[in-house]
């Protein structure tokens, strides 16, 4: 979905397991950050701009300037 045109050979692709992983929410990440010595300024930014934690796969985020879109 990232549109980087990565191609794996069949013998490699046969050994890959795909697992979906959910991104953390802003609240979850800030809780982790507070416990792992993340700078208070970064935690404050994450609170103010929580839309940065949205997924580019979510169609409602088409105008979100904080997430990268595949071309």
N, CA, C and O atoms as a GROMACS GRO file, in nm:
protein
  284
    1UNK      N    1   0.081  -0.121   0.000
    1UNK     CA    2   0.000   0.000   0.000
    1UNK      C    3   0.084   0.126   0.000
    1UNK      O    4   0.032   0.234  -0.024
    2UNK      N    5   0.214   0.114   0.027
    2UNK     CA    6   0.299   0.232   0.030
    2UNK      C    7   0.342   0.278  -0.109
    2UNK      O    8   0.394   0.388  -0.124
    3UNK      N    9   0.320   0.196  -0.209
    3UNK     CA   10   0.352   0.234  -0.346
    3UNK      C   11   0.500   0.248  -0.374
    3UNK      O   12   0.539   0.330  -0.457
    4UNK      N   13   0.584   0.168  -0.308
    4UNK     CA   14   0.728   0.178  -0.331
    4UNK      C   15   0.778   0.072  -0.429
    4UNK      O   16   0.898   0.062  -0.455
    5UNK      N   17   0.687  -0.007  -0.484
    5UNK     CA   18   0.719  -0.106  -0.585
    5UNK      C   19   0.822  -0.209  -0.542
    5UNK      O   20   0.904  -0.253  -0.622
    6UNK      N   21   0.817  -0.247  -0.416
    6UNK     CA   22   0.906  -0.353  -0.368
    6UNK      C   23   0.859  -0.486  -0.424
    6UNK      O   24   0.741  -0.521  -0.412
    7UNK      N   25   0.949  -0.560  -0.485
    7UNK     CA   26   0.917  -0.690  -0.542
    7UNK      C   27   1.006  -0.794  -0.476
    7UNK      O   28   1.129  -0.780  -0.472
    8UNK      N   29   0.943  -0.899  -0.423
    8UNK     CA   30   1.020  -1.009  -0.365
    8UNK      C   31   1.015  -1.128  -0.459
    8UNK      O   32   0.915  -1.152  -0.526
    9UNK      N   33   1.123  -1.200  -0.465
    9UNK     CA   34   1.124  -1.323  -0.544
    9UNK      C   35   1.036  -1.427  -0.475
    9UNK      O   36   1.015  -1.421  -0.354
   10UNK      N   37   0.985  -1.522  -0.552
   10UNK     CA   38   0.890  -1.622  -0.501
   10UNK      C   39   0.947  -1.700  -0.383
   10UNK      O   40   0.874  -1.725  -0.287
   11UNK      N   41   1.073  -1.738  -0.386
   11UNK     CA   42   1.129  -1.817  -0.277
   11UNK      C   43   1.138  -1.736  -0.148
   11UNK      O   44   1.140  -1.794  -0.039
   12UNK      N   45   1.143  -1.605  -0.157
   12UNK     CA   46   1.140  -1.520  -0.038
   12UNK      C   47   0.997  -1.497   0.007
   12UNK      O   48   0.968  -1.506   0.126
   13UNK      N   49   0.910  -1.468  -0.086
   13UNK     CA   50   0.769  -1.440  -0.056
   13UNK      C   51   0.702  -1.559   0.013
   13UNK      O   52   0.613  -1.540   0.095
   14UNK      N   53   0.743  -1.680  -0.019
   14UNK     CA   54   0.686  -1.800   0.042
   14UNK      C   55   0.719  -1.811   0.191
   14UNK      O   56   0.656  -1.888   0.263
   15UNK      N   57   0.816  -1.736   0.237
   15UNK     CA   58   0.861  -1.745   0.377
   15UNK      C   59   0.817  -1.625   0.461
   15UNK      O   60   0.865  -1.608   0.573
   16UNK      N   61   0.729  -1.544   0.408
   16UNK     CA   62   0.686  -1.423   0.476
   16UNK      C   63   0.548  -1.444   0.537
   16UNK      O   64   0.459  -1.502   0.475
   17UNK      N   65   0.533  -1.397   0.660
   17UNK     CA   66   0.403  -1.395   0.726
   17UNK      C   67   0.362  -1.250   0.742
   17UNK      O   68   0.436  -1.169   0.798
   18UNK      N   69   0.244  -1.216   0.693
   18UNK     CA   70   0.194  -1.079   0.702
   18UNK      C   71   0.109  -1.068   0.827
   18UNK      O   72   0.020  -1.150   0.851
   19UNK      N   73   0.137  -0.966   0.906
   19UNK     CA   74   0.063  -0.946   1.029
   19UNK      C   75   0.025  -0.799   1.039
   19UNK      O   76   0.112  -0.712   1.035
   20UNK      N   77  -0.102  -0.772   1.052
   20UNK     CA   78  -0.148  -0.634   1.068
   20UNK      C   79  -0.121  -0.586   1.210
   20UNK      O   80  -0.146  -0.657   1.307
   21UNK      N   81  -0.069  -0.464   1.220
   21UNK     CA   82  -0.039  -0.406   1.350
   21UNK      C   83  -0.107  -0.269   1.356
   21UNK      O   84  -0.094  -0.188   1.265
   22UNK      N   85  -0.179  -0.246   1.464
   22UNK     CA   86  -0.249  -0.120   1.481
   22UNK      C   87  -0.152  -0.014   1.534
   22UNK      O   88  -0.067  -0.042   1.618
   23UNK      N   89  -0.167   0.107   1.483
   23UNK     CA   90  -0.087   0.219   1.534
   23UNK      C   91  -0.141   0.258   1.672
   23UNK      O   92  -0.259   0.238   1.700
   24UNK      N   93  -0.055   0.313   1.757
   24UNK     CA   94  -0.106   0.360   1.886
   24UNK      C   95  -0.187   0.488   1.869
   24UNK      O   96  -0.166   0.563   1.774
   25UNK      N   97  -0.279   0.511   1.960
   25UNK     CA   98  -0.349   0.639   1.962
   25UNK      C   99  -0.257   0.742   2.027
   25UNK      O  100  -0.154   0.706   2.086
   26UNK      N  101  -0.292   0.866   2.017
   26UNK     CA  102  -0.212   0.972   2.080
   26UNK      C  103  -0.204   0.948   2.230
   26UNK      O  104  -0.096   0.962   2.289
   27UNK      N  105  -0.315   0.914   2.293
   27UNK     CA  106  -0.316   0.889   2.437
   27UNK      C  107  -0.225   0.772   2.475
   27UNK      O  108  -0.149   0.781   2.571
   28UNK      N  109  -0.233   0.663   2.400
   28UNK     CA  110  -0.149   0.546   2.427
   28UNK      C  111  -0.001   0.581   2.412
   28UNK      O  112   0.082   0.543   2.494
   29UNK      N  113   0.032   0.654   2.305
   29UNK     CA  114   0.171   0.687   2.281
   29UNK      C  115   0.224   0.782   2.388
   29UNK      O  116   0.337   0.767   2.433
   30UNK      N  117   0.142   0.880   2.428
   30UNK     CA  118   0.186   0.974   2.532
   30UNK      C  119   0.206   0.904   2.665
   30UNK      O  120   0.298   0.939   2.740
   31UNK      N  121   0.122   0.807   2.696
   31UNK     CA  122   0.141   0.730   2.819
   31UNK      C  123   0.275   0.654   2.814
   31UNK      O  124   0.352   0.654   2.910
   32UNK      N  125   0.300   0.591   2.698
   32UNK     CA  126   0.428   0.521   2.680
   32UNK      C  127   0.544   0.621   2.689
   32UNK      O  128   0.644   0.595   2.755
   33UNK      N  129   0.529   0.735   2.623
   33UNK     CA  130   0.634   0.835   2.622
   33UNK      C  131   0.667   0.889   2.760
   33UNK      O  132   0.783   0.913   2.792
   34UNK      N  133   0.564   0.909   2.841
   34UNK     CA  134   0.587   0.958   2.977
   34UNK      C  135   0.666   0.856   3.060
   34UNK      O  136   0.742   0.894   3.148
   35UNK      N  137   0.646   0.729   3.031
   35UNK     CA  138   0.716   0.623   3.105
   35UNK      C  139   0.855   0.594   3.048
   35UNK      O  140   0.932   0.519   3.109
   36UNK      N  141   0.887   0.652   2.933
   36UNK     CA  142   1.014   0.622   2.867
   36UNK      C  143   1.097   0.747   2.838
   36UNK      O  144   1.172   0.753   2.740
   37UNK      N  145   1.082   0.846   2.923
   37UNK     CA  146   1.165   0.967   2.919
   37UNK      C  147   1.161   1.044   2.787
   37UNK      O  148   1.262   1.100   2.745
   38UNK      N  149   1.045   1.047   2.723
   38UNK     CA  150   1.028   1.131   2.604
   38UNK      C  151   1.013   1.275   2.652
   38UNK      O  152   0.944   1.301   2.751
   39UNK      N  153   1.075   1.368   2.582
   39UNK     CA  154   1.074   1.508   2.624
   39UNK      C  155   0.932   1.560   2.638
   39UNK      O  156   0.845   1.529   2.557
   40UNK      N  157   0.906   1.640   2.742
   40UNK     CA  158   0.772   1.695   2.764
   40UNK      C  159   0.720   1.776   2.645
   40UNK      O  160   0.600   1.779   2.620
   41UNK      N  161   0.811   1.841   2.571
   41UNK     CA  162   0.769   1.919   2.455
   41UNK      C  163   0.712   1.827   2.346
   41UNK      O  164   0.616   1.862   2.277
   42UNK      N  165   0.772   1.711   2.331
   42UNK     CA  166   0.724   1.615   2.230
   42UNK      C  167   0.588   1.558   2.274
   42UNK      O  168   0.499   1.541   2.191
   43UNK      N  169   0.574   1.529   2.401
   43UNK     CA  170   0.446   1.480   2.452
   43UNK      C  171   0.336   1.585   2.434
   43UNK      O  172   0.223   1.551   2.399
   44UNK      N  173   0.370   1.711   2.458
   44UNK     CA  174   0.272   1.819   2.439
   44UNK      C  175   0.233   1.832   2.292
   44UNK      O  176   0.116   1.853   2.260
   45UNK      N  177   0.333   1.818   2.202
   45UNK     CA  178   0.302   1.823   2.059
   45UNK      C  179   0.208   1.710   2.020
   45UNK      O  180   0.113   1.730   1.944
   46UNK      N  181   0.234   1.590   2.072
   46UNK     CA  182   0.150   1.474   2.040
   46UNK      C  183   0.008   1.494   2.089
   46UNK      O  184  -0.087   1.446   2.027
   47UNK      N  185  -0.007   1.564   2.200
   47UNK     CA  186  -0.143   1.593   2.251
   47UNK      C  187  -0.212   1.697   2.164
   47UNK      O  188  -0.330   1.682   2.132
   48UNK      N  189  -0.140   1.802   2.125
   48UNK     CA  190  -0.200   1.909   2.046
   48UNK      C  191  -0.231   1.866   1.903
   48UNK      O  192  -0.330   1.911   1.845
   49UNK      N  193  -0.148   1.779   1.846
   49UNK     CA  194  -0.166   1.737   1.707
   49UNK      C  195  -0.191   1.587   1.700
   49UNK      O  196  -0.119   1.514   1.632
   50UNK      N  197  -0.293   1.541   1.770
   50UNK     CA  198  -0.324   1.398   1.776
   50UNK      C  199  -0.357   1.339   1.640
   50UNK      O  200  -0.350   1.217   1.622
   51UNK      N  201  -0.393   1.423   1.543
   51UNK     CA  202  -0.423   1.372   1.408
   51UNK      C  203  -0.299   1.313   1.341
   51UNK      O  204  -0.312   1.243   1.240
   52UNK      N  205  -0.181   1.339   1.394
   52UNK     CA  206  -0.059   1.280   1.339
   52UNK      C  207  -0.054   1.129   1.360
   52UNK      O  208   0.026   1.061   1.297
   53UNK      N  209  -0.139   1.077   1.447
   53UNK     CA  210  -0.142   0.934   1.476
   53UNK      C  211  -0.246   0.861   1.391
   53UNK      O  212  -0.266   0.741   1.408
   54UNK      N  213  -0.311   0.931   1.300
   54UNK     CA  214  -0.412   0.868   1.214
   54UNK      C  215  -0.343   0.782   1.108
   54UNK      O  216  -0.224   0.800   1.080
   55UNK      N  217  -0.418   0.691   1.051
   55UNK     CA  218  -0.364   0.602   0.948
   55UNK      C  219  -0.391   0.658   0.809
   55UNK      O  220  -0.498   0.712   0.782
   56UNK      N  221  -0.293   0.646   0.722
   56UNK     CA  222  -0.313   0.687   0.583
   56UNK      C  223  -0.411   0.596   0.511
   56UNK      O  224  -0.460   0.630   0.403
   57UNK      N  225  -0.441   0.481   0.569
   57UNK     CA  226  -0.538   0.390   0.508
   57UNK      C  227  -0.682   0.432   0.536
   57UNK      O  228  -0.774   0.380   0.473
   58UNK      N  229  -0.702   0.524   0.630
   58UNK     CA  230  -0.836   0.572   0.665
   58UNK      C  231  -0.879   0.677   0.563
   58UNK      O  232  -0.817   0.783   0.554
   59UNK      N  233  -0.985   0.650   0.486
   59UNK     CA  234  -1.026   0.744   0.382
   59UNK      C  235  -1.068   0.881   0.436
   59UNK      O  236  -1.064   0.980   0.363
   60UNK      N  237  -1.107   0.888   0.562
   60UNK     CA  238  -1.149   1.018   0.617
   60UNK      C  239  -1.029   1.109   0.645
   60UNK      O  240  -1.047   1.225   0.680
   61UNK      N  241  -0.907   1.058   0.629
   61UNK     CA  242  -0.786   1.136   0.658
   61UNK      C  243  -0.721   1.193   0.532
   61UNK      O  244  -0.603   1.226   0.533
   62UNK      N  245  -0.796   1.205   0.426
   62UNK     CA  246  -0.741   1.248   0.297
   62UNK      C  247  -0.676   1.386   0.306
   62UNK      O  248  -0.581   1.413   0.232
   63UNK      N  249  -0.723   1.475   0.392
   63UNK     CA  250  -0.667   1.609   0.402
   63UNK      C  251  -0.574   1.627   0.521
   63UNK      O  252  -0.539   1.740   0.556
   64UNK      N  253  -0.533   1.519   0.583
   64UNK     CA  254  -0.447   1.526   0.701
   64UNK      C  255  -0.302   1.554   0.658
   64UNK      O  256  -0.241   1.470   0.592
   65UNK      N  257  -0.248   1.670   0.693
   65UNK     CA  258  -0.112   1.704   0.650
   65UNK      C  259  -0.003   1.632   0.729
   65UNK      O  260   0.115   1.643   0.694
   66UNK      N  261  -0.038   1.559   0.834
   66UNK     CA  262   0.061   1.497   0.920
   66UNK      C  263   0.090   1.353   0.885
   66UNK      O  264   0.176   1.291   0.948
   67UNK      N  265   0.023   1.297   0.786
   67UNK     CA  266   0.049   1.158   0.749
   67UNK      C  267   0.088   1.152   0.601
   67UNK      O  268   0.039   1.230   0.519
   68UNK      N  269   0.175   1.059   0.570
   68UNK     CA  270   0.224   1.043   0.433
   68UNK      C  271   0.124   0.964   0.351
   68UNK      O  272   0.070   0.863   0.397
   69UNK      N  273   0.098   1.009   0.232
   69UNK     CA  274   0.005   0.942   0.139
   69UNK      C  275   0.084   0.876   0.027
   69UNK      O  276   0.177   0.934  -0.029
   70UNK      N  277   0.045   0.755  -0.003
   70UNK     CA  278   0.103   0.687  -0.120
   70UNK      C  279   0.051   0.758  -0.245
   70UNK      O  280  -0.066   0.796  -0.251
   71UNK      N  281   0.136   0.776  -0.345
   71UNK     CA  282   0.091   0.846  -0.469
   71UNK      C  283  -0.013   0.769  -0.546
   71UNK      O  284  -0.059   0.815  -0.650
   0.00000   0.00000   0.00000
